[in-house]
């Protein structure tokens, strides 16, 4: 089943899920669980909560696959956006309970084998990480704080003690530069 | 007044969901009228999505896949009435007759394999252990062994059911170390509540369960006390109004219970 599933494009996988195909949902889980769980865990720092949220995410995928519109963006974007949103919702719902990084998520190492994962995704991941490394540190930091901690520009400015205008510029320049770098590397 | 350049400069923050609320409102209105900005936003959202690759891929527990698929199948079954398994009707007699008891025993035996799988989950393990302890502790307290068996089968069936809804209750300032889990079946309303870490009440008091549907006053549930190790297992019936989005709470009340909450809240589920 796994071999067949990996031949299907992301868009077709979502279409099948929208038709109520449970095998397609399982295929989507097998293809994306590592990335989505990694993302959720990086936001929540708690394995049990992250597993709960991962379940919520796939239930939402199951219920809302029919709303995915491939003309509005990539399936990958749709999936990670759901995961990030649910994780940030959970983060905010838990109030100000201190969350300490427990060291279980490290900086991604290229040596991690992505056995069940689509080869293209791991290539894309490596490209993105290389591109991020090329950004000026302040831009990279701004993007990562916004993405993984769910902070607004004002909150980031307050946290870093920098002017709001500076943060706005870094966020914009950082995201645009990242897009440029990735566009170039895709050719 | 914002210029078009101002709006464009906010698109990155909007894509990242990091835009301040006042700016969001203004940009949102602009986007309704500007195709150029909508296209730019779409591209920036794709770039934003790629930031997920900055997190190290991680493997979730093996049970997650099965739980998702079980829940999805249960939803499919619920939505296609012709295929729904014949669930027991909610009748006035709370406990199953001997025939259904025998069926329940067979059902539990069949689930042995599932229990093995679920044991891998540490939380589930702790709850199963607690259930065993509770059942042992209550051996001497039950009036009839048939009652006890019925409660055991029901509790185990609920805990192993992929269909059961779980609500976590957290300790309040009156009992910060307490926690509880309520599991119930939406079809039948049958529920089991497991509590942990509740201090023993004085002789003239007991704990009472409350169901608080949105915007309504608390509905009284069972009155109970904890055993010598601070645990309780309570078989409950969910009122229909409380099955969706209600808060569940536990307070201390006079030992025969109260029609409305009077004592300190010891446990409560989060408001949805």
Interface residues (C-beta under 8 A of the other chain):
Chain A: X20 X22 X25 X26 X29 X30 X33 X34 X35 X36 X37 X38 X39 X41 X42 X47 X48 X50 X51 X54 X55 X58 X59 X62 X72 X73 X74 X76 X77 X80 X81 X83 X84 X88 X93 X104 X105 X106 X107 X108 X109 X112 X114 X117 X124 X125 X128 X129 X132 X143 X144 X146 X147 X148 X150 X151 X152 X153 X154 X156 X168 X171 X172 X174 X175 X176 X178 X179 X182
Chain B: X9 X10 X11 X12 X13 X15 X16 X17 X18 X19 X20 X21 X42 X43 X44 X45 X46 X47 X48 X49 X50 X51 X52 X53 X54 X55 X56 X57 X58 X59 X60 X61 X64 X65 X67 X68 X69 X71 X72 X73 X75 X76 X123 X270
